[in-house]
Amino acid sequence: MPLERIEMKLEPARPSDRIHRFLEEADRWIDRFFEQKRNRRLPRYIPSDPLLVYSALNYIEAHQLALGKTFCEWGSGFGVSTGLASLLGYQAYGIEIQEELHERAVELAKSERIDAQFLNNSYLPEGFEFYEGHGTNRLIAPSDLKRRQRSLAYSLQYEEMDIEIEEIDIFYVYPWPEEQELMLELFDAVAAEDALLLAYFGPGDISLFRKYLDD
């Protein structure tokens, strides 16, 4: 797999007052969601540590690791990481298949004047799927993907997103443990050369990957 893991030495987060207010409000929304036991309908929703994500995005910015300022969150939940990216100057997109979470992300962003686009959709582009069976998980891509990618006329795009996937500079995801390798495979399959994947693997564990061409 042509991915390079980039070591990060993260500094403690020192968010601006604007970002601090946003995170406090997001915490209130998420706490209320759990207090109302809405998570019973969505048991796989677990928020990541936004301050760790913030520190990682700051590291990427400080070391000029990204080619541009376009960010996409796979499985965006309440859209907190997407909101952070927006407040840090990124053109930010969040993709969430669960309608209730998508609606809350849109409402939270609107209430906090966050300029981000949220899609109620799967982060698997058309023609891709995850296969689970016989104790294995794997990504199934279109059989002619390599041929299509060599065509100048071919582009991957999410429905309702106003840019192509190859224009995304940073992807962010918080996968379940059994999905971690699948996310790396998906990133490898759809991202452009030199794109970054920021992956939150659990409390205190965030990793950064870059895609490069496989000679």
PyRosetta script that sets phi, psi and omega in degrees:
from pyrosetta import init, pose_from_sequence

init()
pose = pose_from_sequence("MPLERIEMKLEPARPSDRIHRFLEEADRWIDRFFEQKRNRRLPRYIPSDPLLVYSALNYIEAHQLALGKTFCEWGSGFGVSTGLASLLGYQAYGIEIQEELHERAVELAKSERIDAQFLNNSYLPEGFEFYEGHGTNRLIAPSDLKRRQRSLAYSLQYEEMDIEIEEIDIFYVYPWPEEQELMLELFDAVAAEDALLLAYFGPGDISLFRKYLDD")
pose.set_psi(1, 121.6)
pose.set_omega(1, -175.7)
pose.set_phi(2, -79.4)
pose.set_psi(2, 66.3)
pose.set_omega(2, 177.8)
pose.set_phi(3, -123.7)
pose.set_psi(3, 138.2)
pose.set_omega(3, 176.2)
pose.set_phi(4, -107.3)
pose.set_psi(4, 128.8)
pose.set_omega(4, 175.8)
pose.set_phi(5, -88.3)
pose.set_psi(5, 126.6)
pose.set_omega(5, -177.4)
pose.set_phi(6, -103.1)
pose.set_psi(6, 121.5)
pose.set_omega(6, 178.4)
pose.set_phi(7, -73.6)
pose.set_psi(7, 134.8)
pose.set_omega(7, 178.3)
pose.set_phi(8, -120.0)
pose.set_psi(8, 136.5)
pose.set_omega(8, 171.3)
pose.set_phi(9, -109.9)
pose.set_psi(9, 97.2)
pose.set_omega(9, -170.7)
pose.set_phi(10, -86.1)
pose.set_psi(10, 138.1)
pose.set_omega(10, 174.8)
pose.set_phi(11, -88.8)
pose.set_psi(11, 155.0)
pose.set_omega(11, 175.5)
pose.set_phi(12, -56.3)
pose.set_psi(12, 140.6)
pose.set_omega(12, -177.1)
pose.set_phi(13, -68.6)
pose.set_psi(13, 132.7)
pose.set_omega(13, 174.2)
pose.set_phi(14, -129.3)
pose.set_psi(14, 73.4)
pose.set_omega(14, -175.5)
pose.set_phi(15, -68.0)
pose.set_psi(15, 152.4)
pose.set_omega(15, 175.2)
pose.set_phi(16, -66.8)
pose.set_psi(16, 167.4)
pose.set_omega(16, 178.0)
pose.set_phi(17, -59.0)
pose.set_psi(17, -39.6)
pose.set_omega(17, -179.5)
pose.set_phi(18, -62.0)
pose.set_psi(18, -46.3)
pose.set_omega(18, 179.7)
pose.set_phi(19, -68.9)
pose.set_psi(19, -39.6)
pose.set_omega(19, 178.5)
pose.set_phi(20, -59.3)
pose.set_psi(20, -43.2)
pose.set_omega(20, 178.7)
pose.set_phi(21, -64.0)
pose.set_psi(21, -41.1)
pose.set_omega(21, 178.5)
pose.set_phi(22, -61.7)
pose.set_psi(22, -45.1)
pose.set_omega(22, -178.6)
pose.set_phi(23, -66.7)
pose.set_psi(23, -37.1)
pose.set_omega(23, 176.3)
pose.set_phi(24, -62.5)
pose.set_psi(24, -43.8)
pose.set_omega(24, 179.6)
pose.set_phi(25, -66.6)
pose.set_psi(25, -41.2)
pose.set_omega(25, 177.3)
pose.set_phi(26, -60.7)
pose.set_psi(26, -41.2)
pose.set_omega(26, 177.1)
pose.set_phi(27, -59.2)
pose.set_psi(27, -40.7)
pose.set_omega(27, 179.2)
pose.set_phi(28, -63.9)
pose.set_psi(28, -42.1)
pose.set_omega(28, 179.3)
pose.set_phi(29, -63.6)
pose.set_psi(29, -44.4)
pose.set_omega(29, -178.0)
pose.set_phi(30, -69.8)
pose.set_psi(30, -41.1)
pose.set_omega(30, 177.5)
pose.set_phi(31, -59.8)
pose.set_psi(31, -42.9)
pose.set_omega(31, 179.4)
pose.set_phi(32, -63.4)
pose.set_psi(32, -38.6)
pose.set_omega(32, 177.9)
pose.set_phi(33, -58.6)
pose.set_psi(33, -44.1)
pose.set_omega(33, 179.9)
pose.set_phi(34, -75.7)
pose.set_psi(34, -37.2)
pose.set_omega(34, 178.3)
pose.set_phi(35, -62.2)
pose.set_psi(35, -36.2)
pose.set_omega(35, 178.4)
pose.set_phi(36, -81.1)
pose.set_psi(36, 0.0)
pose.set_omega(36, 178.3)
pose.set_phi(37, 59.8)
pose.set_psi(37, 30.1)
pose.set_omega(37, 175.4)
pose.set_phi(38, -68.3)
pose.set_psi(38, -20.8)
pose.set_omega(38, -178.7)
pose.set_phi(39, -68.5)
pose.set_psi(39, -15.0)
pose.set_omega(39, 178.4)
pose.set_phi(40, -63.4)
pose.set_psi(40, -31.1)
pose.set_omega(40, 177.6)
pose.set_phi(41, -80.0)
pose.set_psi(41, -19.3)
pose.set_omega(41, -177.6)
pose.set_phi(42, -132.6)
pose.set_psi(42, 64.0)
pose.set_omega(42, -171.6)
pose.set_phi(43, -65.7)
pose.set_psi(43, -17.3)
pose.set_omega(43, -179.2)
pose.set_phi(44, -87.0)
pose.set_psi(44, 0.5)
pose.set_omega(44, 177.4)
pose.set_phi(45, -84.2)
pose.set_psi(45, 116.9)
pose.set_omega(45, 175.0)
pose.set_phi(46, -135.9)
pose.set_psi(46, 121.7)
pose.set_omega(46, -179.0)
pose.set_phi(47, -72.0)
pose.set_psi(47, 149.2)
pose.set_omega(47, 175.0)
pose.set_phi(48, -86.8)
pose.set_psi(48, -178.8)
pose.set_omega(48, 179.8)
pose.set_phi(49, -88.8)
pose.set_psi(49, 105.1)
pose.set_omega(49, -174.7)
pose.set_phi(50, -65.3)
pose.set_psi(50, -29.6)
pose.set_omega(50, 179.6)
pose.set_phi(51, -69.4)
pose.set_psi(51, -33.2)
pose.set_omega(51, 176.3)
pose.set_phi(52, -69.6)
pose.set_psi(52, -40.7)
pose.set_omega(52, 176.1)
pose.set_phi(53, -62.2)
pose.set_psi(53, -43.5)
pose.set_omega(53, 178.6)
pose.set_phi(54, -58.6)
pose.set_psi(54, -46.5)
pose.set_omega(54, 179.6)
pose.set_phi(55, -61.0)
pose.set_psi(55, -40.5)
pose.set_omega(55, 179.8)
pose.set_phi(56, -66.6)
pose.set_psi(56, -41.8)
pose.set_omega(56, 177.8)
pose.set_phi(57, -64.4)
pose.set_psi(57, -38.0)
pose.set_omega(57, 175.7)
pose.set_phi(58, -63.0)
pose.set_psi(58, -39.9)
pose.set_omega(58, 178.3)
pose.set_phi(59, -62.6)
pose.set_psi(59, -45.7)
pose.set_omega(59, 178.5)
pose.set_phi(60, -58.6)
pose.set_psi(60, -42.3)
pose.set_omega(60, -179.4)
pose.set_phi(61, -68.1)
pose.set_psi(61, -46.0)
pose.set_omega(61, -176.3)
pose.set_phi(62, -63.7)
pose.set_psi(62, -32.8)
pose.set_omega(62, -178.0)
pose.set_phi(63, -100.4)
pose.set_psi(63, 8.6)
pose.set_omega(63, 175.9)
pose.set_phi(64, 49.6)
pose.set_psi(64, 49.6)
pose.set_omega(64, -176.7)
pose.set_phi(65, -84.3)
pose.set_psi(65, -26.1)
pose.set_omega(65, -178.2)
pose.set_phi(66, -91.5)
pose.set_psi(66, 144.8)
pose.set_omega(66, 179.2)
pose.set_phi(67, -72.7)
pose.set_psi(67, -28.2)
pose.set_omega(67, -177.3)
pose.set_phi(68, -150.3)
pose.set_psi(68, -161.3)
pose.set_omega(68, -171.5)
pose.set_phi(69, -124.0)
pose.set_psi(69, 46.0)
pose.set_omega(69, 177.0)
pose.set_phi(70, -117.0)
pose.set_psi(70, 128.3)
pose.set_omega(70, -171.1)
pose.set_phi(71, -127.2)
pose.set_psi(71, 139.3)
pose.set_omega(71, 176.5)
pose.set_phi(72, -138.0)
pose.set_psi(72, 128.0)
pose.set_omega(72, 179.0)
pose.set_phi(73, -102.5)
pose.set_psi(73, 123.5)
pose.set_omega(73, 176.3)
pose.set_phi(74, -89.1)
pose.set_psi(74, 115.7)
pose.set_omega(74, -177.3)
pose.set_phi(75, 76.6)
pose.set_psi(75, 69.7)
pose.set_omega(75, -165.0)
pose.set_phi(76, -85.8)
pose.set_psi(76, -9.1)
pose.set_omega(76, 177.3)
pose.set_phi(77, 54.5)
pose.set_psi(77, -124.8)
pose.set_omega(77, 178.7)
pose.set_phi(78, -78.4)
pose.set_psi(78, -1.4)
pose.set_omega(78, 176.8)
pose.set_phi(79, 77.2)
pose.set_psi(79, 24.2)
pose.set_omega(79, -175.8)
pose.set_phi(80, -69.0)
pose.set_psi(80, -46.3)
pose.set_omega(80, 179.8)
pose.set_phi(81, -66.4)
pose.set_psi(81, -37.4)
pose.set_omega(81, 176.1)
pose.set_phi(82, -62.5)
pose.set_psi(82, -42.6)
pose.set_omega(82, 177.2)
pose.set_phi(83, -62.3)
pose.set_psi(83, -42.2)
pose.set_omega(83, 177.1)
pose.set_phi(84, -58.7)
pose.set_psi(84, -46.5)
pose.set_omega(84, -179.8)
pose.set_phi(85, -59.9)
pose.set_psi(85, -42.0)
pose.set_omega(85, 178.8)
pose.set_phi(86, -61.1)
pose.set_psi(86, -45.5)
pose.set_omega(86, -179.3)
pose.set_phi(87, -67.2)
pose.set_psi(87, -20.7)
pose.set_omega(87, 176.4)
pose.set_phi(88, -90.9)
pose.set_psi(88, 7.8)
pose.set_omega(88, 173.4)
pose.set_phi(89, 97.3)
pose.set_psi(89, 9.8)
pose.set_omega(89, 179.2)
pose.set_phi(90, -87.8)
pose.set_psi(90, 149.6)
pose.set_omega(90, 164.2)
pose.set_phi(91, -76.8)
pose.set_psi(91, 107.8)
pose.set_omega(91, -164.6)
pose.set_phi(92, -112.2)
pose.set_psi(92, 136.9)
pose.set_omega(92, 178.4)
pose.set_phi(93, -129.3)
pose.set_psi(93, 141.7)
pose.set_omega(93, 173.4)
pose.set_phi(94, -126.4)
pose.set_psi(94, 134.4)
pose.set_omega(94, -179.5)
pose.set_phi(95, -116.7)
pose.set_psi(95, 123.1)
pose.set_omega(95, -177.5)
pose.set_phi(96, -140.9)
pose.set_psi(96, 123.4)
pose.set_omega(96, -176.3)
pose.set_phi(97, -81.3)
pose.set_psi(97, -24.6)
pose.set_omega(97, -179.9)
pose.set_phi(98, -80.2)
pose.set_psi(98, 119.6)
pose.set_omega(98, -172.9)
pose.set_phi(99, -61.1)
pose.set_psi(99, -41.1)
pose.set_omega(99, -177.8)
pose.set_phi(100, -63.4)
pose.set_psi(100, -43.3)
pose.set_omega(100, 178.5)
pose.set_phi(101, -66.6)
pose.set_psi(101, -40.6)
pose.set_omega(101, 177.4)
pose.set_phi(102, -58.6)
pose.set_psi(102, -45.6)
pose.set_omega(102, -179.7)
pose.set_phi(103, -62.6)
pose.set_psi(103, -40.0)
pose.set_omega(103, -180.0)
pose.set_phi(104, -68.2)
pose.set_psi(104, -37.0)
pose.set_omega(104, 176.8)
pose.set_phi(105, -62.6)
pose.set_psi(105, -43.9)
pose.set_omega(105, 179.1)
pose.set_phi(106, -62.5)
pose.set_psi(106, -43.6)
pose.set_omega(106, -178.5)
pose.set_phi(107, -66.6)
pose.set_psi(107, -42.9)
pose.set_omega(107, 179.4)
pose.set_phi(108, -63.3)
pose.set_psi(108, -44.7)
pose.set_omega(108, -179.9)
pose.set_phi(109, -62.5)
pose.set_psi(109, -41.3)
pose.set_omega(109, 179.8)
pose.set_phi(110, -65.1)
pose.set_psi(110, -43.1)
pose.set_omega(110, -178.0)
pose.set_phi(111, -66.1)
pose.set_psi(111, -29.2)
pose.set_omega(111, -178.0)
pose.set_phi(112, -101.5)
pose.set_psi(112, 7.4)
pose.set_omega(112, 178.4)
pose.set_phi(113, 57.2)
pose.set_psi(113, 46.0)
pose.set_omega(113, 177.4)
pose.set_phi(114, -92.5)
pose.set_psi(114, 127.1)
pose.set_omega(114, 179.4)
pose.set_phi(115, -90.9)
pose.set_psi(115, 91.4)
pose.set_omega(115, -179.7)
pose.set_phi(116, -147.9)
pose.set_psi(116, 156.3)
pose.set_omega(116, 178.7)
pose.set_phi(117, -110.3)
pose.set_psi(117, 128.4)
pose.set_omega(117, 179.5)
pose.set_phi(118, -115.0)
pose.set_psi(118, 130.9)
pose.set_omega(118, -178.9)
pose.set_phi(119, -110.1)
pose.set_psi(119, 129.6)
pose.set_omega(119, 174.6)
pose.set_phi(120, -90.3)
pose.set_psi(120, 84.5)
pose.set_omega(120, -170.3)
pose.set_phi(121, -159.8)
pose.set_psi(121, 175.3)
pose.set_omega(121, 173.0)
pose.set_phi(122, -84.7)
pose.set_psi(122, 145.2)
pose.set_omega(122, 175.2)
pose.set_phi(123, -81.7)
pose.set_psi(123, -0.1)
pose.set_omega(123, 172.9)
pose.set_phi(124, -83.9)
pose.set_psi(124, 117.3)
pose.set_omega(124, 178.0)
pose.set_phi(125, -61.5)
pose.set_psi(125, 162.2)
pose.set_omega(125, -179.9)
pose.set_phi(126, -55.3)
pose.set_psi(126, 132.2)
pose.set_omega(126, 179.4)
pose.set_phi(127, 96.8)
pose.set_psi(127, -11.8)
pose.set_omega(127, 177.9)
pose.set_phi(128, -101.1)
pose.set_psi(128, 151.5)
pose.set_omega(128, 173.4)
pose.set_phi(129, -157.5)
pose.set_psi(129, 158.3)
pose.set_omega(129, 173.5)
pose.set_phi(130, -98.6)
pose.set_psi(130, 134.5)
pose.set_omega(130, 176.8)
pose.set_phi(131, -108.6)
pose.set_psi(131, 127.8)
pose.set_omega(131, 176.2)
pose.set_phi(132, -123.1)
pose.set_psi(132, 121.5)
pose.set_omega(132, 179.4)
pose.set_phi(133, 177.2)
pose.set_psi(133, 151.6)
pose.set_omega(133, 178.5)
pose.set_phi(134, 54.6)
pose.set_psi(134, 35.3)
pose.set_omega(134, 175.9)
pose.set_phi(135, 75.9)
pose.set_psi(135, 12.8)
pose.set_omega(135, -179.7)
pose.set_phi(136, -127.9)
pose.set_psi(136, 153.2)
pose.set_omega(136, 172.9)
pose.set_phi(137, -124.2)
pose.set_psi(137, 134.0)
pose.set_omega(137, 177.7)
pose.set_phi(138, -150.1)
pose.set_psi(138, 156.6)
pose.set_omega(138, 177.7)
pose.set_phi(139, -90.3)
pose.set_psi(139, 131.0)
pose.set_omega(139, 174.7)
pose.set_phi(140, -108.6)
pose.set_psi(140, 116.9)
pose.set_omega(140, 179.5)
pose.set_phi(141, -103.2)
pose.set_psi(141, 161.2)
pose.set_omega(141, 175.7)
pose.set_phi(142, -54.0)
pose.set_psi(142, 137.2)
pose.set_omega(142, -174.0)
pose.set_phi(143, -61.4)
pose.set_psi(143, -27.0)
pose.set_omega(143, -178.5)
pose.set_phi(144, -105.8)
pose.set_psi(144, 26.1)
pose.set_omega(144, -174.9)
pose.set_phi(145, -59.5)
pose.set_psi(145, -46.8)
pose.set_omega(145, -177.8)
pose.set_phi(146, -59.7)
pose.set_psi(146, -42.5)
pose.set_omega(146, -179.9)
pose.set_phi(147, -64.8)
pose.set_psi(147, -42.5)
pose.set_omega(147, -179.0)
pose.set_phi(148, -66.2)
pose.set_psi(148, -36.7)
pose.set_omega(148, -179.3)
pose.set_phi(149, -67.7)
pose.set_psi(149, -23.8)
pose.set_omega(149, 177.2)
pose.set_phi(150, -80.1)
pose.set_psi(150, -10.7)
pose.set_omega(150, -179.8)
pose.set_phi(151, -83.9)
pose.set_psi(151, 131.6)
pose.set_omega(151, 179.6)
pose.set_phi(152, -65.6)
pose.set_psi(152, -21.3)
pose.set_omega(152, -177.6)
pose.set_phi(153, -87.9)
pose.set_psi(153, -6.3)
pose.set_omega(153, -173.4)
pose.set_phi(154, -92.0)
pose.set_psi(154, 137.7)
pose.set_omega(154, 173.8)
pose.set_phi(155, -149.2)
pose.set_psi(155, 144.9)
pose.set_omega(155, 174.2)
pose.set_phi(156, -95.1)
pose.set_psi(156, 137.3)
pose.set_omega(156, -179.6)
pose.set_phi(157, -152.4)
pose.set_psi(157, 141.3)
pose.set_omega(157, 173.7)
pose.set_phi(158, -81.8)
pose.set_psi(158, 140.4)
pose.set_omega(158, 176.5)
pose.set_phi(159, -59.0)
pose.set_psi(159, 133.2)
pose.set_omega(159, 179.3)
pose.set_phi(160, 78.8)
pose.set_psi(160, -5.1)
pose.set_omega(160, 174.8)
pose.set_phi(161, -88.7)
pose.set_psi(161, 135.5)
pose.set_omega(161, -172.8)
pose.set_phi(162, -89.4)
pose.set_psi(162, 10.1)
pose.set_omega(162, 173.5)
pose.set_phi(163, -131.5)
pose.set_psi(163, 164.7)
pose.set_omega(163, 175.4)
pose.set_phi(164, -85.6)
pose.set_psi(164, 156.4)
pose.set_omega(164, -177.1)
pose.set_phi(165, -60.5)
pose.set_psi(165, -34.1)
pose.set_omega(165, -179.4)
pose.set_phi(166, -67.9)
pose.set_psi(166, -10.7)
pose.set_omega(166, 177.3)
pose.set_phi(167, -88.6)
pose.set_psi(167, -4.9)
pose.set_omega(167, -179.9)
pose.set_phi(168, -80.2)
pose.set_psi(168, 127.0)
pose.set_omega(168, -177.8)
pose.set_phi(169, -89.6)
pose.set_psi(169, -37.0)
pose.set_omega(169, -179.4)
pose.set_phi(170, -131.7)
pose.set_psi(170, 125.1)
pose.set_omega(170, 169.9)
pose.set_phi(171, -102.1)
pose.set_psi(171, 146.1)
pose.set_omega(171, 176.2)
pose.set_phi(172, -132.1)
pose.set_psi(172, 138.4)
pose.set_omega(172, -179.9)
pose.set_phi(173, -150.8)
pose.set_psi(173, 147.3)
pose.set_omega(173, 171.4)
pose.set_phi(174, -120.0)
pose.set_psi(174, 89.2)
pose.set_omega(174, -175.7)
pose.set_phi(175, -86.9)
pose.set_psi(175, 157.3)
pose.set_omega(175, 168.5)
pose.set_phi(176, -68.8)
pose.set_psi(176, 155.1)
pose.set_omega(176, -176.8)
pose.set_phi(177, -51.9)
pose.set_psi(177, -40.4)
pose.set_omega(177, -178.4)
pose.set_phi(178, -73.3)
pose.set_psi(178, -8.6)
pose.set_omega(178, -178.9)
pose.set_phi(179, -105.6)
pose.set_psi(179, -1.0)
pose.set_omega(179, -173.6)
pose.set_phi(180, -60.5)
pose.set_psi(180, -48.0)
pose.set_omega(180, 179.8)
pose.set_phi(181, -67.0)
pose.set_psi(181, -33.5)
pose.set_omega(181, 178.5)
pose.set_phi(182, -63.3)
pose.set_psi(182, -38.8)
pose.set_omega(182, 179.5)
pose.set_phi(183, -65.9)
pose.set_psi(183, -38.2)
pose.set_omega(183, 176.1)
pose.set_phi(184, -64.7)
pose.set_psi(184, -39.9)
pose.set_omega(184, 178.5)
pose.set_phi(185, -66.1)
pose.set_psi(185, -41.8)
pose.set_omega(185, 179.3)
pose.set_phi(186, -63.9)
pose.set_psi(186, -45.1)
pose.set_omega(186, 178.0)
pose.set_phi(187, -58.7)
pose.set_psi(187, -45.1)
pose.set_omega(187, 179.2)
pose.set_phi(188, -61.1)
pose.set_psi(188, -35.9)
pose.set_omega(188, -175.6)
pose.set_phi(189, -76.6)
pose.set_psi(189, -33.9)
pose.set_omega(189, -169.1)
pose.set_phi(190, -113.1)
pose.set_psi(190, -21.4)
pose.set_omega(190, -173.9)
pose.set_phi(191, -79.1)
pose.set_psi(191, 156.5)
pose.set_omega(191, 175.8)
pose.set_phi(192, -79.8)
pose.set_psi(192, 162.0)
pose.set_omega(192, 175.4)
pose.set_phi(193, -56.8)
pose.set_psi(193, 136.2)
pose.set_omega(193, 178.7)
pose.set_phi(194, 76.5)
pose.set_psi(194, 4.0)
pose.set_omega(194, 172.7)
pose.set_phi(195, -68.0)
pose.set_psi(195, 158.1)
pose.set_omega(195, -179.5)
pose.set_phi(196, -114.2)
pose.set_psi(196, 145.5)
pose.set_omega(196, 171.2)
pose.set_phi(197, -119.9)
pose.set_psi(197, 118.8)
pose.set_omega(197, 174.7)
pose.set_phi(198, -100.8)
pose.set_psi(198, 116.1)
pose.set_omega(198, -173.5)
pose.set_phi(199, -119.5)
pose.set_psi(199, 120.6)
pose.set_omega(199, 176.5)
pose.set_phi(200, -92.3)
pose.set_psi(200, 113.3)
pose.set_omega(200, -175.2)
pose.set_phi(201, -99.0)
pose.set_psi(201, -3.3)
pose.set_omega(201, 179.7)
pose.set_phi(202, 150.3)
pose.set_psi(202, 175.8)
pose.set_omega(202, -178.1)
pose.set_phi(203, -50.8)
pose.set_psi(203, 122.0)
pose.set_omega(203, 178.3)
pose.set_phi(204, 75.3)
pose.set_psi(204, 5.5)
pose.set_omega(204, -174.0)
pose.set_phi(205, -124.9)
pose.set_psi(205, 99.7)
pose.set_omega(205, 177.7)
pose.set_phi(206, -131.2)
pose.set_psi(206, 135.8)
pose.set_omega(206, -174.5)
pose.set_phi(207, -127.8)
pose.set_psi(207, 152.7)
pose.set_omega(207, -179.2)
pose.set_phi(208, -124.0)
pose.set_psi(208, 132.9)
pose.set_omega(208, -179.7)
pose.set_phi(209, -128.1)
pose.set_psi(209, 146.7)
pose.set_omega(209, 173.7)
pose.set_phi(210, -119.8)
pose.set_psi(210, 140.3)
pose.set_omega(210, 176.0)
pose.set_phi(211, -91.9)
pose.set_psi(211, 134.0)
pose.set_omega(211, 173.9)
pose.set_phi(212, -131.5)
pose.set_psi(212, 161.3)
pose.set_omega(212, -177.1)
pose.set_phi(213, -70.8)
pose.set_psi(213, 137.9)
pose.set_omega(213, 179.2)
pose.set_phi(214, -90.0)
pose.set_psi(214, 109.7)
pose.set_omega(214, -179.5)
pose.set_phi(215, -71.5)
pose.dump_pdb("model.pdb")
